Amino acid sequence: MYINAQELAKKGEIIFSIDEMTGIQALERLYPDKPIQPGSCTKIEFEYKRNGTQTLIAGRNVATGEVIAKCRQTRNECDFLDFIKMLEKENPEVSRIHVVLDNLNIHISESLVKYVAKVTKRKDDLGKKGKKGILQSIKTREKFLTNPDHKIVFHYTPKHASWMNQIEIWFGILNNKVIKRGSFPSISDLKKKIVAFIDYYNKTMAKPFKWTYAGAVLEGH
């Protein structure tokens, strides 16, 4: 999917790498940092005040590198569905949206199946959660959500392989550039700085990652 992202984009199909960054703390440093001095690096105050946490739901366009995101208080089924709806709404011109993500339960939910059926204009009976049909179990819902004929197609990474999701690389960038050394007097300040960085990143830094992993089995494993 990553290697073919550019070609798919030419055909009107886009790929988003999506995940949630949870528990982002709005830590307020109690004293200012000590600036860099000759022979000494910047010293960051280790005492801080906790001002709450945020969850960031983010998607990275694999072909362009641009990021779309939402800050939320929670990470639940409704939050994730709202993000997918936003993604679909902001890309009305595309013929298909591919989503790379892990198999967390909120990523394989009943509401997500119903929404994909709606945008794909499927009229068949979806069944009932825990009872029958497409909605019966995680396995049946996952099979439906990975159907390549749908308007939105989900591609789930293997268990214990979060490194295969490109958004994890971008989360590392966000952490190093904004969160790690930041001081945030409130949750609103944290959100404001995250949103400002995303805007700056999309305008000046966004580009496709060079993905070199080809999926070959390592010798001896």
trRosetta pair geometry for C-beta under 8 A, 3 or more apart (Angstrom, degrees):
i j d omega theta_ij theta_ji phi_ij phi_ji
1 4 6.4 -73 -143 49 22 97
1 5 6.8 54 153 -66 60 82
1 8 8.0 -6 -156 -17 64 155
1 15 5.6 146 168 -128 105 148
1 62 7.3 79 136 59 91 176
1 98 6.3 -158 -150 144 124 148
1 100 6.3 161 101 -70 153 123
1 155 6.0 169 -53 70 159 176
2 5 5.8 -20 -160 -30 33 115
2 15 7.4 -154 -91 118 45 157
2 62 5.7 -127 -123 -168 68 137
2 166 6.8 133 -108 -47 125 130
2 209 7.8 -43 -163 74 125 99
2 211 4.2 6 135 38 140 169
3 211 6.4 -118 -66 81 69 117
4 7 5.0 -59 -167 48 75 112
4 8 5.5 78 133 -27 91 103
5 8 5.8 -59 -145 38 28 110
5 9 6.3 34 155 -26 64 105
5 15 5.1 -95 -118 32 97 131
5 62 4.3 -125 -117 110 150 111
5 63 4.2 -163 150 -75 107 79
5 208 6.9 166 83 -128 140 131
6 9 5.7 -51 -152 29 30 115
6 10 7.0 33 151 -20 61 101
6 63 5.5 140 -84 -136 50 100
6 208 7.5 -44 -61 -68 100 163
7 10 5.8 -50 -157 28 36 113
7 11 6.9 25 149 -10 64 106
8 11 5.7 -64 -156 42 38 107
8 13 4.2 -71 175 80 96 106
8 14 7.2 160 120 -85 107 21
8 15 6.4 69 82 -29 147 104
8 63 7.4 -136 68 -66 91 130
8 98 7.3 -20 162 3 157 135
9 12 7.8 70 -175 -57 31 11
9 13 6.9 -100 -78 70 29 55
9 14 6.1 54 -104 -96 79 68
9 63 4.3 104 -53 -139 140 169
9 64 7.9 125 -115 -39 153 88
11 95 7.3 -72 137 40 78 131
12 93 7.3 -115 -146 136 100 78
12 94 5.4 160 172 -146 75 57
12 95 4.1 67 116 1 120 103
12 96 7.3 92 112 21 82 72
13 94 6.4 105 -110 -173 28 106
13 95 5.9 -54 -71 66 73 91
13 96 4.3 -7 -118 65 98 98
13 97 7.5 -169 -158 -78 67 24
13 98 6.4 51 168 -16 105 105
14 61 6.2 -42 -174 -139 116 98
14 62 7.9 156 -180 36 69 84
14 63 6.6 -103 -137 15 77 126
14 91 6.3 -100 34 -159 146 152
14 94 5.2 -67 1 -122 105 155
14 96 7.8 178 28 92 56 57
14 97 5.8 -15 66 -118 89 67
14 98 6.9 -158 99 29 41 79
15 61 7.3 111 76 -158 57 52
15 62 4.2 -23 91 26 110 126
15 63 6.6 113 40 -25 92 90
15 98 4.4 -23 -107 74 73 112
15 99 7.8 176 -157 -77 56 23
15 100 6.6 33 -179 -15 100 106
16 59 4.1 6 -179 -178 123 116
16 60 6.6 142 -156 64 66 37
16 61 6.0 -35 -97 -90 74 50
16 62 7.0 -155 -94 -16 21 85
16 68 7.8 -43 -133 39 131 111
16 87 6.4 -84 -2 -150 171 137
16 97 6.7 -2 6 -175 111 99
16 98 7.1 165 23 86 63 58
16 99 5.4 -15 68 -111 94 67
16 100 7.1 -164 96 25 44 75
17 59 6.7 152 72 -156 41 60
17 60 4.7 -19 56 56 97 96
17 62 5.8 96 -22 -68 101 96
17 100 4.7 -24 -108 68 68 112
17 101 7.5 153 -162 -69 48 61
17 165 5.4 149 -169 -173 107 74
17 166 4.1 -172 -23 53 177 93
17 167 4.3 -171 123 -31 100 89
18 57 7.5 13 -170 -180 98 82
18 58 7.0 -175 -139 96 61 44
18 59 4.3 -17 -92 -100 91 87
18 60 7.7 -174 -71 17 47 64
18 83 7.5 141 -156 131 132 132
18 99 5.6 -19 12 -162 127 99
18 100 6.9 148 20 71 71 55
18 101 4.8 -28 71 -81 91 111
18 165 7.9 -77 57 -166 34 122
18 167 6.1 81 -104 -31 10 156
19 57 7.9 -145 114 -143 27 58
19 58 7.0 -12 62 60 59 79
19 101 6.2 161 -75 -135 70 83
19 102 6.6 51 -108 5 107 101
19 162 7.6 77 -113 -155 158 102
19 165 5.7 86 -39 140 129 149
19 167 4.8 173 21 87 99 134
19 168 6.6 23 35 -63 154 75
19 171 7.4 -57 79 -44 119 135
20 55 5.6 -3 -174 -179 112 108
20 56 6.9 154 -159 81 59 47
20 57 5.1 -28 -102 -97 83 70
20 58 7.7 136 -107 16 34 70
20 75 4.9 93 -179 -129 162 134
20 80 7.6 -77 -54 -87 122 97
21 24 6.0 49 126 -53 102 112
21 55 6.9 162 81 -160 51 56
21 56 4.4 -3 54 57 103 101
21 58 6.8 14 -2 8 106 116
21 171 5.0 167 -86 -131 126 121
21 174 7.3 -99 -53 79 175 143
22 53 7.9 37 169 158 62 127
22 55 4.8 -8 -114 -115 64 97
22 75 5.6 -65 -97 -17 112 149
23 53 5.2 -36 -144 -162 44 143
23 55 7.4 30 -19 -86 38 75
24 53 6.0 136 64 -162 46 77
24 54 4.8 -35 64 65 106 82
24 55 7.0 157 11 -90 96 25
24 56 6.1 41 -16 -13 144 104
24 179 6.2 -97 -153 -120 103 138
24 190 6.8 155 126 171 111 135
24 194 7.7 50 147 -76 161 143
25 50 6.3 -62 -164 -135 114 89
25 52 7.7 166 -146 98 57 31
25 53 5.3 -38 -93 -98 54 85
26 50 7.4 98 73 -169 68 51
26 51 4.0 -71 102 75 112 100
26 52 5.3 13 31 64 120 72
26 53 6.9 -156 0 -86 80 31
26 54 7.1 72 -42 -10 99 101
26 184 4.0 -102 -158 102 79 127
26 185 7.8 -44 165 71 111 15
26 186 6.4 -31 169 138 150 16
26 187 5.0 -122 -33 -86 155 51
26 189 6.9 110 -150 65 120 92
26 190 4.2 -107 -99 -40 99 137
27 48 4.4 13 -177 165 101 148
27 49 7.3 145 -159 68 55 42
27 50 6.4 -29 -103 -101 67 55
27 51 7.3 178 -89 18 18 88
27 182 7.4 118 62 91 87 79
27 183 6.9 -76 105 -125 72 50
27 184 6.3 75 52 37 40 92
28 48 5.9 148 71 -165 42 85
28 49 4.5 -21 61 58 104 95
28 50 8.0 -154 20 -65 82 10
28 51 5.6 66 -19 -24 110 123
28 183 5.5 67 -144 -175 47 83
28 184 5.9 -101 -74 73 72 44
28 185 5.0 74 -108 -96 130 47
29 32 7.3 103 111 -99 125 22
29 33 7.2 9 140 -51 168 75
29 44 7.1 -107 -112 -178 143 82
29 45 4.4 112 -170 67 112 119
29 47 7.4 93 -158 81 61 58
29 48 5.3 -48 -97 -101 42 91
29 183 4.1 -69 13 -107 97 122
30 45 6.0 -141 52 153 70 140
30 47 4.5 -32 22 106 130 103
30 48 6.1 -149 -22 -98 83 31
30 49 6.4 105 -74 -23 86 92
31 45 4.4 163 63 -106 82 147
31 47 7.0 52 8 59 96 106
32 45 7.0 116 80 -28 13 129
33 42 5.7 14 165 178 126 105
33 43 6.4 164 -168 83 75 51
33 44 5.2 -27 -114 -107 104 55
33 45 6.3 -120 -84 -11 52 84
33 181 7.9 18 -76 -174 147 102
34 37 7.8 -32 147 -20 101 110
34 42 6.8 165 83 -162 61 56
34 43 4.0 7 49 53 110 105
35 42 6.2 -39 -151 -114 31 87
36 40 6.9 174 -159 96 54 68
36 41 6.0 -36 -117 -156 90 36
36 42 4.8 -48 -61 -59 77 76
37 40 4.4 11 63 57 95 110
40 43 7.5 -21 159 -38 110 103
44 181 6.2 -118 -103 -137 142 84
45 48 7.2 129 112 -66 98 78
48 183 7.7 -147 -126 -124 108 85
51 184 6.3 -137 53 107 133 89
51 185 6.6 115 -70 165 166 26
51 186 5.5 -121 165 -112 142 30
51 187 6.2 -154 130 -43 98 66
51 190 7.7 173 87 -26 115 122
52 186 7.8 16 34 -168 118 50
52 187 4.6 -39 82 -64 131 114
53 187 7.8 -10 55 -109 10 109
54 71 5.1 -16 -178 -164 132 103
54 72 7.1 130 -168 65 79 34
54 73 7.0 -64 -123 -98 62 40
54 187 6.0 136 -56 -155 107 99
54 190 5.9 -179 1 110 136 132
54 191 6.3 163 -104 -73 163 88
54 194 7.8 -136 94 -5 150 156
55 71 7.3 140 76 -160 46 53
55 72 5.0 -33 70 70 98 86
55 73 7.1 28 20 124 97 9
55 74 6.5 -36 21 122 139 11
55 75 4.5 -151 -163 -53 164 100
55 79 7.4 30 95 171 135 160
56 69 5.7 0 -176 -174 97 125
56 70 7.4 162 -154 81 54 40
56 71 5.6 -28 -99 -100 72 66
56 72 7.7 156 -93 21 24 73
56 174 7.8 -122 89 145 166 164
56 194 6.5 -134 -97 -178 134 151
57 69 6.4 162 86 -154 50 68
57 70 5.1 -6 57 57 99 90
57 72 6.3 25 -6 4 107 120
57 75 7.3 150 -68 -117 101 91
57 79 6.3 174 -41 152 146 104
57 80 6.7 -172 -129 -102 144 59
57 83 4.7 -102 132 -84 141 152
58 67 5.8 -9 -170 -169 111 107
58 68 7.1 158 -154 84 61 43
58 69 3.9 -14 -103 -101 84 105
58 70 7.9 -172 -74 24 53 53
58 167 5.9 159 98 -159 99 125
58 170 7.1 -131 126 101 141 129
58 171 7.4 161 52 -76 141 87
59 67 7.1 154 81 -154 44 59
59 68 5.1 -12 61 61 96 91
59 69 7.1 -179 21 -76 60 60
59 83 7.2 149 -27 166 116 114
59 87 6.0 32 29 -99 167 127
59 99 7.7 -58 -130 -130 124 92
59 167 6.9 -65 -126 -91 30 135
60 65 6.8 -22 -174 -155 102 36
60 66 7.3 164 -153 85 59 35
60 67 5.2 -25 -100 -99 74 77
60 166 5.8 -113 78 106 136 106
60 167 4.9 174 4 -92 114 79
60 170 5.3 161 -72 -14 143 155
61 64 4.5 7 105 45 125 97
61 65 6.6 -31 76 27 82 16
61 66 4.7 13 31 55 120 83
61 67 7.6 -137 10 -71 77 31
61 68 7.6 67 -33 -7 94 99
62 65 7.9 26 -161 -68 18 44
62 100 7.6 63 -54 11 132 131
62 166 6.2 116 -107 37 91 157
62 208 6.7 47 162 -130 55 94
62 209 7.8 -66 -150 32 71 92
63 208 6.2 -37 -165 -86 24 118
64 206 6.2 19 141 148 81 119
64 207 7.7 -77 173 -124 43 28
64 208 6.9 -27 -83 -59 4 81
65 205 7.8 -123 141 119 131 64
65 206 3.8 158 106 -178 103 74
65 207 4.5 32 -14 50 162 11
65 208 5.3 -124 -50 -61 98 33
65 209 7.1 131 -102 -28 98 66
66 202 4.8 53 -136 -131 88 99
66 206 4.7 38 -78 -161 56 157
67 170 6.3 161 -89 -180 132 153
67 198 5.4 -111 90 -148 117 98
67 201 6.2 10 24 98 123 130
67 202 6.2 -127 38 -70 75 98
67 206 7.0 -150 -7 -102 79 117
68 86 7.4 -171 153 124 128 113
68 87 6.7 143 91 -100 145 80
68 90 6.9 165 -130 77 155 157
69 194 7.6 -97 108 148 142 111
69 195 7.9 -152 81 -102 108 64
69 198 5.7 -130 31 -109 123 156
70 79 7.9 -167 98 -171 128 89
70 82 7.5 -83 75 110 172 109
70 83 5.8 -142 23 -99 130 96
70 86 7.0 119 -46 28 131 166
71 190 7.9 151 -143 110 149 92
71 191 4.5 -156 71 -124 171 102
71 194 6.3 115 -70 76 125 142
71 195 7.3 -80 -15 -54 122 97
72 75 6.8 128 86 -74 125 57
72 79 5.0 101 174 -139 173 128
74 79 5.7 -161 94 -46 84 140
75 79 5.7 -110 -133 70 35 151
75 80 7.5 54 -169 -49 70 94
75 106 7.3 -174 153 34 79 165
76 79 5.2 101 49 8 61 104
76 80 7.3 -129 101 -2 32 91
76 106 6.2 -169 -178 -110 33 142
77 80 6.1 -61 -150 38 29 106
77 81 6.2 26 156 -17 66 110
77 106 4.6 -146 -86 -135 59 93
77 109 4.6 125 -137 -115 114 164
77 111 5.8 111 159 32 115 128
77 112 7.6 -119 -161 -30 91 96
78 81 5.8 -56 -144 39 30 110
78 82 6.3 35 156 -23 64 106
78 111 7.4 9 -89 78 55 170
79 82 5.9 -57 -153 33 27 113
79 83 6.7 27 151 -20 62 105
79 106 7.8 7 59 174 89 148
80 83 5.6 -53 -153 32 35 113
80 84 6.6 33 151 -16 67 103
80 106 4.8 134 5 144 148 112
80 107 6.5 -114 -178 -83 156 58
80 109 7.4 131 75 5 127 134
80 112 7.3 -30 112 -75 111 120
81 84 5.7 -54 -149 37 35 110
81 85 6.3 38 151 -21 66 104
81 109 7.1 -82 -59 69 108 137
81 111 5.1 -45 -82 119 151 121
81 112 5.8 -138 -96 -79 93 73
81 115 6.2 154 -153 -22 105 153
82 85 5.6 -53 -149 35 32 114
82 86 6.4 35 152 -20 64 104
83 86 5.6 -52 -151 34 33 113
83 87 6.4 37 150 -23 64 104
84 87 5.4 -50 -148 33 34 117
84 88 6.4 31 154 -16 65 105
84 99 7.4 -24 -117 -85 102 159
84 112 6.8 77 26 -128 164 94
84 115 6.8 113 102 109 127 149
84 152 6.9 74 -173 -164 113 161
85 88 5.9 -57 -149 39 30 108
85 89 6.1 30 154 -20 66 111
85 115 6.9 -95 -75 -158 91 144
86 89 5.7 -57 -142 38 29 112
86 90 6.1 17 163 -11 66 112
87 90 6.3 -64 -144 41 22 102
87 91 6.5 -13 164 12 60 115
87 97 6.5 126 137 -168 112 156
87 99 7.8 76 126 -89 163 117
88 91 6.5 -81 -144 53 25 89
88 92 7.9 68 158 -83 60 57
88 97 6.4 -121 -96 2 74 156
88 119 6.1 -76 -163 -118 154 159
88 151 7.6 62 -133 130 120 118
88 152 6.5 -63 -85 -68 116 127
89 92 7.0 -5 -168 -59 34 92
91 94 4.8 -4 157 8 107 120
91 97 6.3 112 87 -84 142 120
94 97 6.0 90 102 -65 139 78
95 151 7.9 -124 162 -135 44 72
96 150 7.7 111 -135 98 99 52
96 151 6.2 -149 -115 -157 61 39
96 152 7.5 168 -163 -85 64 28
96 153 6.4 12 -179 0 112 110
97 151 6.9 27 22 146 88 69
97 152 4.8 -14 68 -113 103 75
97 153 7.2 172 87 26 51 67
98 153 5.2 -23 -110 71 67 99
98 155 6.2 19 -178 -10 98 118
99 152 6.5 19 -10 -177 117 94
99 153 7.0 174 22 86 75 46
99 154 5.0 -28 70 -109 104 65
99 155 6.7 173 84 23 47 74
100 155 4.9 -28 -101 74 67 107
100 157 6.8 63 179 -49 89 95
100 164 8.0 -118 174 127 124 88
100 165 5.9 175 131 -124 104 80
100 166 7.3 63 84 16 140 91
101 104 7.8 -75 153 23 106 95
101 107 5.3 -159 122 -144 132 145
101 154 6.6 -49 38 -156 107 98
101 155 7.5 119 23 71 61 58
101 156 6.5 -37 80 -109 66 59
101 157 7.1 -126 114 0 20 94
101 165 6.7 57 -118 -121 32 133
102 107 6.7 145 83 14 56 162
102 156 6.7 56 -165 -157 24 80
102 157 5.3 -45 -96 48 63 105
102 162 6.1 -21 -72 -102 132 82
102 165 6.5 -69 -44 -45 85 146
103 107 6.2 -138 -141 76 29 124
103 108 6.2 18 -160 -31 76 128
103 142 7.1 8 -136 -110 114 131
103 156 4.5 48 -68 -162 94 133
103 157 7.4 -141 -19 57 82 60
103 159 7.1 -56 40 -76 119 76
104 107 4.8 89 62 2 78 109
104 108 7.7 174 88 4 42 89
105 108 6.2 -77 -150 49 37 93
105 109 6.9 75 149 -74 67 81
105 138 7.0 -75 -122 -106 79 123
106 109 5.5 -2 -152 -45 42 122
107 112 7.3 43 -175 -50 30 172
107 154 7.2 151 166 -157 98 143
107 156 7.4 132 123 -105 131 103
108 112 7.0 -119 -150 60 13 140
108 138 5.4 62 119 -149 140 82
108 141 5.0 118 171 106 89 120
108 142 5.2 -20 -135 -73 130 82
108 145 6.4 -134 -125 11 72 153
108 156 7.9 9 -68 -84 114 138
109 112 4.5 101 59 3 83 103
109 113 7.1 -140 99 -5 48 84
109 141 7.4 -150 82 174 6 154
110 113 5.8 -55 -154 33 32 112
110 114 6.5 29 152 -16 65 107
110 129 4.9 -42 -90 -73 134 132
110 135 5.5 48 -124 -145 93 110
110 141 7.1 -90 -82 -107 47 140
111 114 5.7 -54 -148 37 35 112
111 115 6.3 34 154 -20 66 106
112 115 5.8 -54 -147 36 31 110
112 116 6.4 30 156 -17 65 106
112 141 7.7 84 74 179 102 119
112 145 6.7 17 125 -101 115 129
113 116 6.0 -57 -148 38 28 108
113 117 6.3 30 153 -20 64 108
113 126 6.3 133 134 -157 119 134
113 134 6.2 166 -174 133 140 114
113 135 6.1 179 83 -92 157 80
113 141 5.2 -96 -65 -142 132 96
113 144 5.6 47 -133 97 106 141
113 145 6.5 -91 -93 -63 75 95
114 117 5.7 -54 -148 36 30 114
114 118 6.4 34 151 -24 63 105
114 126 6.6 -87 -91 -20 73 177
115 118 5.5 -52 -151 32 34 115
115 119 6.5 20 158 -9 68 104
116 119 6.2 -57 -143 42 31 100
116 120 5.9 20 160 -9 66 116
116 144 7.4 141 85 138 137 100
116 145 6.3 151 -1 -115 169 72
116 150 5.6 10 177 -173 110 142
116 151 7.2 -175 -157 54 71 87
116 152 5.3 -114 -119 61 96 108
117 120 6.0 -66 -140 48 24 104
117 122 4.4 -83 -154 57 79 112
117 126 6.1 -82 -60 -75 165 126
117 144 7.9 -21 -64 172 97 129
118 121 7.5 23 174 -73 30 38
118 122 8.0 -64 -49 40 20 76
119 151 4.8 -109 125 64 103 145
119 152 6.4 50 79 -6 138 108
120 149 7.8 88 -156 117 131 78
120 150 4.6 -62 -90 -143 143 78
120 151 4.7 -158 -85 0 73 96
120 152 7.5 -113 -53 23 101 73
125 133 6.2 -99 122 -120 90 151
126 133 5.8 121 147 136 34 134
126 134 4.7 -72 -157 55 67 117
126 135 5.1 66 145 -29 96 108
127 131 6.7 -169 168 81 96 88
127 132 4.5 -139 -153 103 113 69
127 133 1.6 -172 -56 53 131 126
127 134 5.3 163 20 31 115 59
127 135 4.6 -165 82 33 94 90
127 136 5.7 -39 131 -45 147 82
127 140 7.8 -23 52 135 153 148
128 131 4.0 2 86 48 108 125
128 132 5.7 42 39 42 85 78
128 133 6.6 88 12 35 50 114
128 135 5.8 -97 148 80 5 125
128 136 7.3 50 76 -86 51 62
129 135 4.5 -75 -69 152 61 109
129 136 7.0 164 -138 -111 29 18
130 136 6.6 -175 -15 -157 4 52
130 137 7.6 90 -96 -77 38 62
131 135 7.9 16 46 91 80 98
131 136 6.2 -112 67 -115 37 80
132 135 7.9 36 82 62 44 83
132 136 5.4 -29 -164 -82 5 112
133 136 5.7 152 60 -36 44 96
133 140 7.2 135 123 157 38 149
134 140 5.4 -173 -155 150 34 107
134 141 6.6 91 159 -92 74 54
134 143 7.9 -130 -139 74 79 98
134 144 4.8 63 -160 -64 115 145
135 140 7.0 -26 37 100 9 121
135 141 6.4 44 -125 -79 39 99
136 140 4.7 53 51 29 94 152
136 141 7.9 -160 53 -37 52 81
137 140 5.0 94 51 11 76 97
137 141 6.9 -141 95 -2 38 90
138 141 5.8 -60 -144 42 29 109
138 142 6.0 31 157 -23 66 109
139 142 5.9 -55 -145 35 25 111
139 143 6.6 29 155 -21 60 105
140 143 5.7 -50 -150 32 33 115
140 144 6.7 33 151 -18 63 105
141 144 5.7 -56 -154 36 34 112
141 145 6.2 27 154 -16 69 110
142 145 5.8 -57 -140 41 32 108
142 146 6.1 20 162 -12 66 112
142 154 7.9 -103 -147 89 64 126
142 156 6.8 -29 -150 -15 114 149
143 146 6.3 -66 -145 41 24 103
143 147 7.4 52 149 -53 57 85
144 147 5.9 -29 -167 -18 37 115
145 150 7.7 -69 -150 33 34 163
145 153 7.7 129 160 -153 57 41
145 154 4.3 -5 149 31 106 128
146 153 6.7 57 -153 -168 36 82
146 154 5.7 -78 -81 73 61 78
146 155 6.9 96 -127 -92 93 45
146 156 7.1 -70 -80 0 119 98
147 150 4.9 89 85 -20 99 107
147 153 6.9 -122 79 -117 47 90
148 153 5.6 34 -119 -122 44 146
150 153 5.4 146 64 -74 97 73
157 161 5.0 -142 161 90 107 101
157 162 6.8 120 101 -100 151 34
157 164 4.7 160 -137 75 125 120
157 165 5.5 -92 -36 -52 150 96
158 161 4.3 53 68 14 88 138
158 164 7.3 69 31 17 83 151
161 164 4.7 15 149 0 102 119
162 165 5.7 -48 -170 24 56 113
162 168 5.6 116 148 -76 92 151
163 168 6.3 -110 -116 81 37 152
164 213 7.7 -108 -116 86 81 153
165 168 5.1 92 83 -14 89 104
166 169 5.6 -41 -168 23 57 114
166 170 7.0 50 142 -13 74 100
166 209 5.7 -173 -146 27 121 144
166 211 7.3 -70 -87 -82 118 120
167 170 5.4 -54 -155 39 47 113
167 171 6.3 56 145 -27 72 98
168 171 5.5 -44 -148 29 36 116
168 172 6.9 43 150 -21 60 98
169 172 5.7 -53 -163 29 35 115
169 173 7.0 36 142 -18 64 101
169 209 6.2 75 82 -97 160 153
170 173 5.3 -47 -153 31 43 115
170 174 6.4 45 149 -19 69 101
171 174 5.6 -51 -148 37 35 113
171 175 6.3 38 152 -22 65 105
172 175 5.7 -52 -147 34 31 113
172 176 6.4 23 158 -13 64 108
173 176 6.1 -62 -148 40 28 105
173 177 5.9 9 163 -6 66 118
173 201 7.6 106 127 -121 132 136
174 177 6.2 -66 -135 46 23 100
174 178 5.6 -33 -175 31 64 117
174 179 6.5 45 137 -7 78 110
174 194 7.1 36 -162 -137 120 89
174 197 6.7 123 -129 116 81 143
175 178 7.3 -73 -114 54 11 76
175 179 4.8 -51 -134 52 52 118
175 180 5.4 71 159 -43 73 99
176 180 5.6 3 -115 6 33 138
177 197 6.2 139 112 -149 121 136
178 182 5.7 9 163 -48 54 135
178 193 5.8 155 -160 138 114 107
178 194 6.2 118 148 -95 159 60
178 197 4.9 -74 -70 -50 135 161
179 182 5.5 -63 -135 18 22 123
179 194 8.0 29 -65 -87 94 97
182 190 7.6 112 127 -116 144 77
182 193 6.6 141 -140 122 144 161
184 187 7.6 64 148 -91 124 23
184 189 4.8 170 -158 95 80 109
184 190 4.2 41 -158 -69 154 85
184 193 7.0 -122 -100 18 107 138
185 189 5.3 69 50 5 75 158
186 189 4.7 103 55 2 78 100
186 190 7.2 -135 99 -3 46 85
187 190 5.4 -52 -152 34 37 115
187 191 6.3 37 151 -18 68 104
188 191 5.7 -52 -147 38 33 112
188 192 6.2 38 152 -24 64 106
189 192 5.6 -51 -145 34 31 115
189 193 6.4 26 157 -15 64 106
190 193 6.2 -63 -151 38 27 105
190 194 6.4 25 154 -18 65 109
191 194 5.8 -57 -146 37 30 110
191 195 6.2 27 158 -16 67 109
192 195 6.0 -58 -147 39 26 109
192 196 6.2 27 154 -20 63 110
193 196 5.6 -50 -141 37 32 114
193 197 6.4 34 156 -21 63 104
194 197 5.9 -56 -151 35 29 110
194 198 6.5 31 152 -20 64 104
195 198 5.7 -52 -149 33 33 112
195 199 6.5 33 153 -18 64 105
196 199 5.8 -55 -152 36 31 112
196 200 6.3 30 151 -16 65 108
197 200 5.5 -56 -146 41 34 111
197 201 5.9 38 154 -25 68 106
198 201 5.6 -51 -143 35 29 114
198 202 6.4 28 158 -18 63 106
199 202 6.1 -56 -148 35 27 108
199 203 6.5 16 157 -11 62 112
200 203 6.0 -67 -149 42 28 106
200 204 5.9 -26 173 25 67 116
200 205 7.4 40 129 3 74 110
201 204 7.0 -86 -133 55 18 78
201 205 4.7 -56 -149 53 61 116
201 206 5.9 89 145 -54 75 85
202 205 7.8 -14 -31 51 14 75
202 206 5.0 21 -130 -29 41 138
203 206 7.7 84 11 7 17 107
217 221 6.5 -154 179 77 85 95
218 221 4.5 42 74 20 96 128
